[in-house]
Amino acid sequence: MRKKALIFAIICTMLFSFAACGSEQVNITGEPVDDAYRNYYEIFVYSFSDFDGDGYGDILGMTEKLDYVKEMGFNGIWLMPIMPSPSYHKYDVTDYYSIDPLYGTMDEFRDFLDAAHERGINVIIDLVLNHTSSQNPWFKSAVYEENSPYREWYNFSDKAKSGYSSVNGEYYEARFTSTMPDLNLDNEEVRAEIEKIMDFWLTDVGVDGFRLDACTNYYTGSVKKNVEFLTWVENTARKYKEDVFIVGEVWENIYTIGQYCQSEVDSLFTFPYAQSSGYLAKLLGSTAKNTGKNLATAVEEVEKLYGDTMPAPFFANHDTDRTASILGTKSLPKLKMGAGLIAMMSGSTFVYYGDEIGMTGSENDPNKRIAMYWNDEELTENPPGTTYAKYKLACVDEQLEDPDSLLNYYKAAYNLRAAVPEIARGESEIVSQDNSEVCVIKRTWKGKTVYIVINLNKEESVITTADFAENLEILGTLYSDPEAGKVAYKKGALTMPYWSIAVLSADYEIEE
C-alpha cells in the first residue's frame, strides 16, 4: 500500500508542468522511483502547527499540514525528538517508548504516519542515544537506589573529571549539560535496550528510520569507537526493517566526516556545505570569484570523501543560524540561489521548517526554533528563552499567492528534483568549460544522463553545450531574479541570466 501511494505521488510529480517565481519545468516522463533518496523537511513539532489551541505545536497540527509538505516537493520528514522530556527541545529523554503528552498520543502519531505514507512521505525521528535525561528513571535509580540494575548504564567516577558533573557526592559523565547524563554504550544491557527501542519504533510504530544525534560524542575523542558504534546501530536496525534509513550528525570538517563514512551508516550530513562558514555561503559572497570552479571543487571533494555513504546536504538546521540569517533577507535572489544550490546536490537533501519563507533565527537556540509563520493568527508559542522573534518576509499564505516568492522558488526546486531522479542519485562528473563562474555537473544514473548548469556569475553567461553534449532539451530552470530574463537554448549555446540554474538532458521524452 505504501509503495503504491509513493509511486502514484511520483508519477503525478513527473507529469506536471508549472511556472513559479520565474522558474519553469516542461512536461517530462520517467520511471517512478522508490528508494532511500528523499527530499526531507525538518520539523520541530513544538513550533510548527497547533491544532488543539493550547499554544503549542502538536501531532494533529502537523498531520493537517501534510498536503503542504507534499506540494512543496518534500517526500520525507525528519522530526526533532517527540519522546517525553522535561525540556522544550526534548533532547533529554525520560521514556523512549512514548510520545510527549504536549505533542499528543501514540495513536495520533500512528495516524500521522499512515497519513504521511499515503502521500508517499517517509518519516524519520530523532534518536538520542548519547545521553538520557537526568529525570529518566534509569538515571534516578542509578544514583539513588542501592544495588541499582542501572548503575552500569552510566559512567560514574569518584573523582572530578573534564566533562563530568556531580550528584550525591560522586561524578557522572555529562558532556553536554548536567541534565543530560551520558550512557555507557559499552554496556551490553544498554545496547540490548537500544535494540528494543529501535525495534519498537520501526516494527510496532512504523517509522522509516532515524536521525542520530551527536554521533561524535558516543565515545568522546575516539573516532574509531564512534564508527564501530554507528555500524552496530545500522546493522541492528536493519534486522527489524530492511529498508531503514539512518542519517548521522557528525558536526566536523570534511576530512573527519570522511573517517565516519567508514561506518556502515546510510548517510551523514554535509556540514561542509552548510552554515556561514560553509562552501555554499561563501560562493554567494559579494567578493566571491571563480565561483563555478570552486563549486565544482567542493562537489568533487565531498562526493569523493563520502564514497558509498549518501551525502545529506543542508544549509541550516535547528542548531545553526537559519539560512536567511546567514545570507540576509535584503537579497531575495541570494536566498533563492542558496536554496537552488542545495536542491542540486546529490544525496538526500534536508530543509529546515520556515527556511522556505525566509524565517530568521540566530544567537541562541530558542531563536532558531520559533513559531512557523503560517499567517498572523496561526502562531504557536515561542520556545522559552526566545529573545528575538520577528518575521522579515511574508507568511506562508501570502508567499503561496506570490509566484515570485521564496516559497515558490523552493517549491519549484524540490519538485524539479523529485521529477528528475538523476539529480539526487546520479554519479557526478564535472564538465570542463571556459567560464570560471559557471559550474556544469553531469549526473548519470541507470543509463540516463542529465546536465546541471549553475550560473553563479552576477551577470548573464553563455555556455557552449555543443562542446560536451548534443541534442539536449531543457527539463527545468530556476531563476533567482525573474526580471533578469530567461534561459535561452539555441544551436548548442545556452544563455543564462545571473544566478540561474538549468537542468538539461537528451534522455527524456518531452511532451509537447
VORO-643745 format. One record per residue (C-alpha): x, y, z negated; chain. Coordinates in pm, whole numbers, plus 50000, padded with zeros to 5 digits. Each point is the difference from the previous one (the first is absolute). Layout:
% VORO-643745
+-------+-------+-------+-------+
!    xx !    yy !    zz ! kette !
+-------+-------+-------+-------+
!     X !     Y !     Z !     A !
...
+-------+-------+-------+-------+
//
This chain:
% VORO-643745
+-------+-------+-------+-------+
!    xx !    yy !    zz ! kette !
+-------+-------+-------+-------+
! 50000 ! 50000 ! 50000 !     A !
! 50281 ! 50238 ! 49904 !     A !
! 50192 ! 49933 ! 50324 !     A !
! 49690 ! 50051 ! 50215 !     A !
! 49933 ! 50334 ! 49835 !     A !
! 50359 ! 50111 ! 50055 !     A !
! 50002 ! 49889 ! 50363 !     A !
! 49678 ! 50190 ! 50065 !     A !
! 50142 ! 50312 ! 49835 !     A !
! 50319 ! 49991 ! 50206 !     A !
! 49814 ! 49936 ! 50327 !     A !
! 49783 ! 50302 ! 49928 !     A !
! 50313 ! 50204 ! 49936 !     A !
! 50167 ! 49886 ! 50319 !     A !
! 49709 ! 50081 ! 50226 !     A !
! 49925 ! 50351 ! 49888 !     A !
! 50098 ! 50335 ! 50147 !     A !
! 50017 ! 50326 ! 49811 !     A !
! 50151 ! 50344 ! 49996 !     A !
! 50086 ! 50163 ! 49669 !     A !
! 50239 ! 50274 ! 49889 !     A !
! 50141 ! 50022 ! 50351 !     A !
! 50067 ! 49628 ! 49998 !     A !
! 49872 ! 49761 ! 50259 !     A !
! 49975 ! 49628 ! 50047 !     A !
! 49886 ! 49829 ! 50317 !     A !
! 49789 ! 49685 ! 50008 !     A !
! 50237 ! 49705 ! 49961 !     A !
! 49946 ! 49631 ! 49956 !     A !
! 50208 ! 49753 ! 49805 !     A !
! 49989 ! 49687 ! 49789 !     A !
! 49873 ! 50044 ! 49642 !     A !
! 50268 ! 49952 ! 49736 !     A !
! 49958 ! 49852 ! 49652 !     A !
! 50330 ! 49994 ! 49813 !     A !
! 50192 ! 50162 ! 49717 !     A !
! 50058 ! 50330 ! 50183 !     A !
! 49757 ! 50263 ! 49873 !     A !
! 49936 ! 50370 ! 49967 !     A !
! 49967 ! 50036 ! 49621 !     A !
! 49823 ! 50274 ! 49807 !     A !
! 50113 ! 50045 ! 49638 !     A !
! 49719 ! 50078 ! 49754 !     A !
! 50015 ! 50115 ! 49639 !     A !
! 49654 ! 49891 ! 49886 !     A !
! 49994 ! 50249 ! 49710 !     A !
! 50008 ! 50299 ! 50237 !     A !
! 49840 ! 49867 ! 50316 !     A !
! 49620 ! 49987 ! 49986 !     A !
! 49757 ! 50010 ! 49708 !     A !
! 49678 ! 49803 ! 50052 !     A !
! 49849 ! 49986 ! 49650 !     A !
! 50042 ! 50371 ! 49924 !     A !
! 50227 ! 49971 ! 49694 !     A !
! 50270 ! 50210 ! 50164 !     A !
! 50241 ! 49715 ! 50069 !     A !
! 50056 ! 49806 ! 50320 !     A !
! 49866 ! 49648 ! 50001 !     A !
! 49972 ! 49685 ! 50208 !     A !
! 49649 ! 50080 ! 50120 !     A !
! 50115 ! 50341 ! 50122 !     A !
! 50290 ! 49840 ! 50183 !     A !
! 49764 ! 49745 ! 50159 !     A !
! 49783 ! 50285 ! 50123 !     A !
! 50302 ! 50147 ! 50184 !     A !
! 50102 ! 49684 ! 50187 !     A !
! 49848 ! 50115 ! 50327 !     A !
! 50213 ! 50315 ! 49977 !     A !
! 50312 ! 49789 ! 49948 !     A !
! 49918 ! 49780 ! 50299 !     A !
! 49914 ! 50290 ! 50230 !     A !
! 50333 ! 50165 ! 49915 !     A !
! 50178 ! 49700 ! 50154 !     A !
! 50109 ! 49836 ! 49673 !     A !
! 49957 ! 49624 ! 49978 !     A !
! 50171 ! 49956 ! 49665 !     A !
! 49958 ! 50150 ! 49652 !     A !
! 50257 ! 50009 ! 49719 !     A !
! 49841 ! 50061 ! 49661 !     A !
! 50204 ! 50147 ! 49718 !     A !
! 49950 ! 49797 ! 49678 !     A !
! 49640 ! 49905 ! 49921 !     A !
! 50058 ! 49784 ! 49691 !     A !
! 49915 ! 50120 ! 49645 !     A !
! 50250 ! 50248 ! 49862 !     A !
! 50013 ! 50279 ! 49738 !     A !
! 50151 ! 50246 ! 50252 !     A !
! 49830 ! 50189 ! 50280 !     A !
! 50240 ! 49855 ! 50260 !     A !
! 49968 ! 49641 ! 49871 !     A !
! 50358 ! 49889 ! 50062 !     A !
! 50004 ! 49861 ! 49644 !     A !
! 49767 ! 49702 ! 50003 !     A !
! 49818 ! 49859 ! 49698 !     A !
! 49809 ! 49723 ! 50182 !     A !
! 50115 ! 49852 ! 50331 !     A !
! 49671 ! 49820 ! 50064 !     A !
! 49748 ! 50285 ! 49991 !     A !
! 49894 ! 50330 ! 50156 !     A !
! 50037 ! 50318 ! 49796 !     A !
! 49647 ! 50087 ! 49879 !     A !
! 50052 ! 50361 ! 50108 !     A !
! 50006 ! 49873 ! 50360 !     A !
! 49721 ! 49743 ! 49979 !     A !
! 49952 ! 49626 ! 49976 !     A !
! 50156 ! 49694 ! 50157 !     A !
! 49675 ! 49930 ! 50187 !     A !
! 50013 ! 50351 ! 50148 !     A !
! 50359 ! 49942 ! 50103 !     A !
! 49914 ! 49670 ! 50168 !     A !
! 49721 ! 50178 ! 50187 !     A !
! 50252 ! 50266 ! 50104 !     A !
! 50232 ! 49732 ! 50136 !     A !
! 49715 ! 49839 ! 50196 !     A !
! 49902 ! 50338 ! 50147 !     A !
! 50361 ! 50076 ! 50094 !     A !
! 50051 ! 49660 ! 50162 !     A !
! 49677 ! 50039 ! 50197 !     A !
! 50158 ! 50312 ! 50152 !     A !
! 50329 ! 49826 ! 50078 !     A !
! 50181 ! 50176 ! 49714 !     A !
! 50245 ! 49805 ! 49783 !     A !
! 50051 ! 50102 ! 49638 !     A !
! 50320 ! 49973 ! 49796 !     A !
! 50024 ! 50099 ! 49634 !     A !
! 50283 ! 50130 ! 49786 !     A !
! 50158 ! 49719 ! 49798 !     A !
! 50211 ! 50132 ! 49713 !     A !
! 50238 ! 49725 ! 49888 !     A !
! 50294 ! 50193 ! 49855 !     A !
! 49814 ! 50103 ! 49686 !     A !
! 49668 ! 49993 ! 49816 !     A !
! 49828 ! 50251 ! 49778 !     A !
! 50117 ! 50023 ! 49639 !     A !
! 49629 ! 49951 ! 49926 !     A !
! 50001 ! 49665 ! 50183 !     A !
! 49904 ! 49721 ! 49754 !     A !
! 50316 ! 49812 ! 50102 !     A !
! 50224 ! 50282 ! 49882 !     A !
! 49800 ! 50070 ! 49685 !     A !
! 50028 ! 49636 ! 49906 !     A !
! 50374 ! 49994 ! 50079 !     A !
! 50062 ! 50296 ! 49769 !     A !
! 49764 ! 49944 ! 49709 !     A !
! 49925 ! 49627 ! 49978 !     A !
! 50243 ! 49763 ! 49834 !     A !
! 50095 ! 49709 ! 50227 !     A !
! 49816 ! 50162 ! 50290 !     A !
! 49989 ! 49790 ! 50320 !     A !
! 50067 ! 50322 ! 50192 !     A !
! 50322 ! 50089 ! 49820 !     A !
! 50216 ! 49882 ! 50289 !     A !
! 49783 ! 50171 ! 50260 !     A !
! 50180 ! 50330 ! 49934 !     A !
! 50361 ! 50101 ! 49943 !     A !
! 50073 ! 50088 ! 49635 !     A !
! 50323 ! 50110 ! 49832 !     A !
! 50113 ! 50066 ! 49645 !     A !
! 50209 ! 50292 ! 50127 !     A !
! 49920 ! 50312 ! 50199 !     A !
! 50082 ! 49974 ! 50369 !     A !
! 49963 ! 50219 ! 50306 !     A !
! 49650 ! 49953 ! 50141 !     A !
! 49864 ! 49865 ! 49670 !     A !
! 49735 ! 50147 ! 49766 !     A !
! 49943 ! 49932 ! 49631 !     A !
! 49705 ! 49839 ! 49825 !     A !
! 49952 ! 49842 ! 49660 !     A !
! 50372 ! 50023 ! 49918 !     A !
! 50133 ! 49848 ! 50323 !     A !
! 50050 ! 50088 ! 50365 !     A !
! 49840 ! 49886 ! 50326 !     A !
! 50084 ! 50061 ! 50364 !     A !
! 49780 ! 50270 ! 50156 !     A !
! 50174 ! 50157 ! 50298 !     A !
! 49719 ! 50238 ! 50099 !     A !
! 49843 ! 50108 ! 49670 !     A !
! 49942 ! 49860 ! 49652 !     A !
! 49639 ! 49919 ! 50093 !     A !
! 50120 ! 49767 ! 50278 !     A !
! 50202 ! 49712 ! 49846 !     A !
! 50189 ! 49795 ! 50261 !     A !
! 49914 ! 49634 ! 50046 !     A !
! 50265 ! 49730 ! 49971 !     A !
! 49972 ! 49868 ! 50354 !     A !
! 50245 ! 49718 ! 49933 !     A !
! 49751 ! 49845 ! 49759 !     A !
! 49829 ! 49697 ! 50155 !     A !
! 49673 ! 50072 ! 49819 !     A !
! 49997 ! 50356 ! 50137 !     A !
! 50052 ! 49870 ! 50353 !     A !
! 49726 ! 49743 ! 49951 !     A !
! 49767 ! 50281 ! 49887 !     A !
! 50094 ! 50211 ! 50304 !     A !
! 49916 ! 49703 ! 50220 !     A !
! 49659 ! 49971 ! 49832 !     A !
! 49940 ! 50373 ! 50053 !     A !
! 50082 ! 49981 ! 50371 !     A !
! 49784 ! 49689 ! 50041 !     A !
! 49710 ! 50178 ! 49830 !     A !
! 50010 ! 50308 ! 50222 !     A !
! 50074 ! 49816 ! 50325 !     A !
! 49775 ! 49696 ! 49954 !     A !
! 49725 ! 50091 ! 49753 !     A !
! 49960 ! 50366 ! 50091 !     A !
! 50117 ! 49999 ! 50363 !     A !
! 50245 ! 50288 ! 50042 !     A !
! 50231 ! 49978 ! 50301 !     A !
! 50328 ! 50072 ! 49827 !     A !
! 50199 ! 50218 ! 49765 !     A !
! 50208 ! 50312 ! 49985 !     A !
! 50283 ! 49927 ! 49757 !     A !
! 50089 ! 50287 ! 49770 !     A !
! 50353 ! 50087 ! 49888 !     A !
! 50187 ! 49712 ! 50166 !     A !
! 50340 ! 50146 ! 49909 !     A !
! 49916 ! 49984 ! 49628 !     A !
! 49916 ! 49632 ! 49967 !     A !
! 50361 ! 49943 ! 49900 !     A !
! 50145 ! 50348 ! 49964 !     A !
! 50341 ! 50023 ! 50164 !     A !
! 49986 ! 49661 ! 50174 !     A !
! 49902 ! 50006 ! 50367 !     A !
! 50070 ! 49626 ! 50023 !     A !
! 49754 ! 49905 ! 49725 !     A !
! 49738 ! 50243 ! 50132 !     A !
! 50028 ! 49843 ! 50344 !     A !
! 49968 ! 49651 ! 49851 !     A !
! 49688 ! 50104 ! 49807 !     A !
! 49841 ! 50156 ! 50309 !     A !
! 50056 ! 49677 ! 50189 !     A !
! 49837 ! 49806 ! 49716 !     A !
! 49698 ! 50233 ! 49998 !     A !
! 49955 ! 49971 ! 50377 !     A !
! 50030 ! 49621 ! 50007 !     A !
! 49777 ! 49956 ! 49697 !     A !
! 49724 ! 50224 ! 50138 !     A !
! 50009 ! 49818 ! 50333 !     A !
! 49904 ! 49676 ! 49824 !     A !
! 49659 ! 50155 ! 49933 !     A !
! 49951 ! 50203 ! 50318 !     A !
! 50195 ! 49907 ! 50308 !     A !
! 49959 ! 50339 ! 50170 !     A !
! 50055 ! 50210 ! 49686 !     A !
! 50165 ! 50339 ! 50067 !     A !
! 50246 ! 50136 ! 49746 !     A !
! 50176 ! 50336 ! 50024 !     A !
! 50263 ! 50105 ! 49748 !     A !
! 50105 ! 50337 ! 49860 !     A !
! 50378 ! 50029 ! 50022 !     A !
! 50060 ! 50372 ! 49949 !     A !
! 50360 ! 50005 ! 50120 !     A !
! 50219 ! 50098 ! 50294 !     A !
! 49987 ! 49807 ! 50326 !     A !
! 50302 ! 49785 ! 49921 !     A !
! 49870 ! 49885 ! 49662 !     A !
! 49660 ! 49928 ! 50157 !     A !
! 50190 ! 49792 ! 50255 !     A !
! 50122 ! 49780 ! 49713 !     A !
! 49641 ! 49950 ! 49881 !     A !
! 49904 ! 49895 ! 50352 !     A !
! 50191 ! 49680 ! 49924 !     A !
! 49702 ! 49898 ! 49787 !     A !
! 49708 ! 49823 ! 50162 !     A !
! 49751 ! 50275 ! 49915 !     A !
! 49790 ! 50099 ! 50304 !     A !
! 50060 ! 50374 ! 50001 !     A !
! 50183 ! 50286 ! 49829 !     A !
! 49916 ! 50370 ! 50006 !     A !
! 50226 ! 50213 ! 50220 !     A !
! 50102 ! 50264 ! 49748 !     A !
! 50272 ! 50133 ! 50237 !     A !
! 49722 ! 50130 ! 50230 !     A !
! 49808 ! 50161 ! 49714 !     A !
! 50004 ! 50310 ! 49778 !     A !
! 50170 ! 50335 ! 50059 !     A !
! 50342 ! 49833 ! 50006 !     A !
! 49893 ! 49735 ! 50250 !     A !
! 50090 ! 49967 ! 50366 !     A !
! 49664 ! 50117 ! 50135 !     A !
! 49958 ! 50322 ! 49799 !     A !
! 50348 ! 50107 ! 50104 !     A !
! 49908 ! 49957 ! 50366 !     A !
! 49725 ! 50259 ! 49956 !     A !
! 50219 ! 50261 ! 49832 !     A !
! 50030 ! 50345 ! 50156 !     A !
! 50372 ! 49958 ! 50074 !     A !
! 49990 ! 49634 ! 50105 !     A !
! 50194 ! 49912 ! 50315 !     A !
! 50044 ! 49684 ! 50206 !     A !
! 49673 ! 49884 ! 49846 !     A !
! 49918 ! 49736 ! 50261 !     A !
! 50345 ! 49851 ! 49973 !     A !
! 49987 ! 50004 ! 49619 !     A !
! 49656 ! 49835 ! 49997 !     A !
! 50134 ! 49726 ! 50226 !     A !
! 50291 ! 49945 ! 49762 !     A !
! 49767 ! 49981 ! 49699 !     A !
! 49770 ! 49748 ! 50170 !     A !
! 50293 ! 49783 ! 50106 !     A !
! 50159 ! 50012 ! 49654 !     A !
! 49681 ! 49914 ! 49811 !     A !
! 49890 ! 49719 ! 50231 !     A !
! 50348 ! 49847 ! 50010 !     A !
! 50036 ! 49992 ! 49620 !     A !
! 49644 ! 49876 ! 49944 !     A !
! 50052 ! 49706 ! 50235 !     A !
! 49713 ! 49753 ! 49952 !     A !
! 49850 ! 50204 ! 49716 !     A !
! 49706 ! 50212 ! 50114 !     A !
! 50058 ! 50375 ! 49957 !     A !
! 49728 ! 50189 ! 49813 !     A !
! 50032 ! 50362 ! 50125 !     A !
! 49843 ! 50282 ! 49799 !     A !
! 50054 ! 50371 ! 49949 !     A !
! 49873 ! 50037 ! 49643 !     A !
! 49824 ! 49808 ! 49725 !     A !
! 49872 ! 50044 ! 49644 !     A !
! 50353 ! 50038 ! 49858 !     A !
! 50137 ! 50253 ! 50250 !     A !
! 49909 ! 50351 ! 50104 !     A !
! 49712 ! 49986 ! 50245 !     A !
! 50073 ! 50033 ! 50370 !     A !
! 49846 ! 50348 ! 50018 !     A !
! 50214 ! 50115 ! 49706 !     A !
! 50309 ! 49869 ! 50177 !     A !
! 49925 ! 50148 ! 50343 !     A !
! 49787 ! 50297 ! 49891 !     A !
! 49643 ! 50088 ! 50090 !     A !
! 50078 ! 50308 ! 50211 !     A !
! 50092 ! 49793 ! 50306 !     A !
! 49726 ! 49760 ! 50103 !     A !
! 50210 ! 49878 ! 50297 !     A !
! 50276 ! 49893 ! 49759 !     A !
! 49754 ! 49806 ! 49784 !     A !
! 49858 ! 49832 ! 50308 !     A !
! 50340 ! 49909 ! 50136 !     A !
! 50100 ! 49852 ! 49666 !     A !
! 49692 ! 49778 ! 50014 !     A !
! 50071 ! 49905 ! 50359 !     A !
! 50357 ! 49897 ! 49924 !     A !
! 49889 ! 49756 ! 49729 !     A !
! 49720 ! 49865 ! 50221 !     A !
! 50252 ! 49910 ! 50272 !     A !
! 50235 ! 49807 ! 49771 !     A !
! 50008 ! 49619 ! 50008 !     A !
! 49862 ! 49791 ! 49715 !     A !
! 49701 ! 50068 ! 49774 !     A !
! 49950 ! 50370 ! 49934 !     A !
! 49866 ! 50153 ! 49677 !     A !
! 49810 ! 50329 ! 49966 !     A !
! 49921 ! 50150 ! 49658 !     A !
! 49639 ! 50107 ! 49946 !     A !
! 49953 ! 50371 ! 50068 !     A !
! 50314 ! 50036 ! 50211 !     A !
! 49777 ! 49980 ! 50306 !     A !
! 49840 ! 50332 ! 49899 !     A !
! 50321 ! 50166 ! 49880 !     A !
! 49944 ! 49980 ! 49625 !     A !
! 50299 ! 50131 ! 49805 !     A !
! 50158 ! 49869 ! 49681 !     A !
! 50341 ! 50033 ! 49837 !     A !
! 50190 ! 50060 ! 49674 !     A !
! 49832 ! 49741 ! 49777 !     A !
! 49825 ! 49669 ! 50069 !     A !
! 49643 ! 50113 ! 49917 !     A !
! 50032 ! 50284 ! 50253 !     A !
! 50073 ! 49741 ! 50269 !     A !
! 49686 ! 49800 ! 49912 !     A !
! 49723 ! 50259 ! 49993 !     A !
! 49641 ! 49957 ! 50118 !     A !
! 49940 ! 49914 ! 50365 !     A !
! 49853 ! 50306 ! 50171 !     A !
! 49689 ! 49863 ! 50171 !     A !
! 49819 ! 50333 ! 49952 !     A !
! 49955 ! 50259 ! 49725 !     A !
! 49729 ! 49802 ! 49822 !     A !
! 50147 ! 49650 ! 50025 !     A !
! 50306 ! 50025 ! 49776 !     A !
! 50117 ! 49771 ! 49721 !     A !
! 50171 ! 50116 ! 49682 !     A !
! 50371 ! 50058 ! 50046 !     A !
! 50245 ! 49783 ! 49803 !     A !
! 50104 ! 50123 ! 49653 !     A !
! 50310 ! 50214 ! 50023 !     A !
! 49908 ! 50157 ! 50335 !     A !
! 50136 ! 50354 ! 50021 !     A !
! 49920 ! 50083 ! 50362 !     A !
! 49700 ! 49885 ! 50203 !     A !
! 49930 ! 50230 ! 50289 !     A !
! 49905 ! 49901 ! 50353 !     A !
! 50170 ! 50208 ! 50267 !     A !
! 49835 ! 49833 ! 50299 !     A !
! 49637 ! 49916 ! 50068 !     A !
! 49813 ! 49708 ! 49846 !     A !
! 49927 ! 49668 ! 50173 !     A !
! 49650 ! 50103 ! 50109 !     A !
! 50126 ! 50317 ! 50169 !     A !
! 50303 ! 49837 ! 50161 !     A !
! 49786 ! 49722 ! 50145 !     A !
! 49808 ! 50266 ! 50193 !     A !
! 50315 ! 50174 ! 50128 !     A !
! 50151 ! 49815 ! 50299 !     A !
! 50336 ! 50173 ! 49944 !     A !
! 50023 ! 49919 ! 49627 !     A !
! 50279 ! 49809 ! 49830 !     A !
! 49750 ! 49727 ! 49908 !     A !
! 49905 ! 49945 ! 50362 !     A !
! 50368 ! 49979 ! 50093 !     A !
! 50044 ! 49719 ! 49746 !     A !
! 49687 ! 49837 ! 50137 !     A !
! 50137 ! 50016 ! 50353 !     A !
! 50346 ! 49876 ! 49900 !     A !
! 49886 ! 49701 ! 49798 !     A !
! 49730 ! 49890 ! 50242 !     A !
! 50260 ! 50015 ! 50277 !     A !
! 50236 ! 49792 ! 49786 !     A !
! 49723 ! 49746 ! 49935 !     A !
! 49910 ! 49978 ! 50369 !     A !
! 50358 ! 49946 ! 50121 !     A !
! 50145 ! 49714 ! 49790 !     A !
! 50349 ! 50033 ! 50152 !     A !
! 50051 ! 50326 ! 49808 !     A !
! 50007 ! 49820 ! 49665 !     A !
! 50127 ! 49658 ! 50104 !     A !
! 50231 ! 50046 ! 50295 !     A !
! 50375 ! 49951 ! 50003 !     A !
! 50153 ! 50343 ! 50037 !     A !
! 50254 ! 50121 ! 50250 !     A !
! 50107 ! 50363 ! 50029 !     A !
! 49983 ! 50119 ! 50360 !     A !
! 50289 ! 50220 ! 50104 !     A !
! 49909 ! 50336 ! 50157 !     A !
! 50155 ! 50344 ! 50025 !     A !
! 49789 ! 50212 ! 49760 !     A !
! 50139 ! 49978 ! 49645 !     A !
! 49674 ! 50145 ! 49861 !     A !
! 49793 ! 49714 ! 50145 !     A !
! 49986 ! 49640 ! 49877 !     A !
! 49878 ! 49718 ! 50224 !     A !
! 49937 ! 49668 ! 49826 !     A !
! 49927 ! 49685 ! 50198 !     A !
! 49798 ! 49743 ! 49805 !     A !
! 49942 ! 49649 ! 50134 !     A !
! 49771 ! 49741 ! 49845 !     A !
! 49863 ! 49679 ! 50147 !     A !
! 50104 ! 50094 ! 50351 !     A !
! 49851 ! 50348 ! 49995 !     A !
! 50202 ! 50320 ! 49986 !     A !
! 49907 ! 50353 ! 49901 !     A !
! 50209 ! 50316 ! 50005 !     A !
! 49956 ! 50248 ! 49716 !     A !
! 50122 ! 50343 ! 50106 !     A !
! 50042 ! 50251 ! 49717 !     A !
! 50078 ! 50361 ! 50085 !     A !
! 50155 ! 50161 ! 49692 !     A !
! 50107 ! 50299 ! 50204 !     A !
! 49843 ! 50329 ! 49896 !     A !
! 49928 ! 50061 ! 50365 !     A !
! 49873 ! 49807 ! 50301 !     A !
! 50214 ! 49709 ! 50118 !     A !
! 50006 ! 49799 ! 50322 !     A !
! 50104 ! 49634 ! 49988 !     A !
! 50080 ! 49807 ! 50317 !     A !
! 49831 ! 49668 ! 49927 !     A !
! 50103 ! 49864 ! 50341 !     A !
! 50347 ! 49957 ! 49848 !     A !
! 49877 ! 49722 ! 49770 !     A !
! 49659 ! 49876 ! 50122 !     A !
! 49761 ! 50021 ! 50293 !     A !
! 49623 ! 49996 ! 50044 !     A !
! 49933 ! 50115 ! 49645 !     A !
! 49661 ! 50123 ! 49886 !     A !
! 49920 ! 50208 ! 49694 !     A !
! 49824 ! 49806 ! 49724 !     A !
! 49978 ! 50287 ! 49755 !     A !
! 50132 ! 50342 ! 49907 !     A !
! 50028 ! 50198 ! 49677 !     A !
! 50027 ! 50379 ! 50001 !     A !
! 50118 ! 50197 ! 49698 !     A !
! 49882 ! 50324 ! 50161 !     A !
! 49702 ! 49958 ! 50238 !     A !
! 50067 ! 50347 ! 50143 !     A !
! 50349 ! 49906 ! 50118 !     A !
! 49870 ! 49811 ! 50302 !     A !
! 49957 ! 49634 ! 50082 !     A !
! 50225 ! 49717 ! 50103 !     A !
! 50034 ! 49976 ! 50377 !     A !
! 50130 ! 49692 ! 50177 !     A !
! 50079 ! 50014 ! 50371 !     A !
! 50249 ! 49826 ! 50227 !     A !
! 50201 ! 49847 ! 49719 !     A !
! 50032 ! 50325 ! 49803 !     A !
! 49833 ! 50047 ! 49661 !     A !
! 49944 ! 50359 ! 49891 !     A !
! 49933 ! 50035 ! 49627 !     A !
! 49910 ! 50308 ! 49795 !     A !
! 50195 ! 50066 ! 49683 !     A !
! 49956 ! 49754 ! 49711 !     A !
! 49793 ! 49753 ! 50197 !     A !
! 49991 ! 49623 ! 50031 !     A !
! 49905 ! 49778 ! 50294 !     A !
! 49962 ! 49622 ! 50017 !     A !
! 50037 ! 49848 ! 50347 !     A !
! 49998 ! 49651 ! 50148 !     A !
! 49980 ! 49811 ! 50328 !     A !
! 49857 ! 49692 ! 49830 !     A !
! 49652 ! 50117 ! 49906 !     A !
! 49684 ! 49994 ! 50206 !     A !
! 49855 ! 50350 ! 50016 !     A !
! 49625 ! 50038 ! 50035 !     A !
! 49898 ! 50290 ! 50219 !     A !
+-------+-------+-------+-------+
//
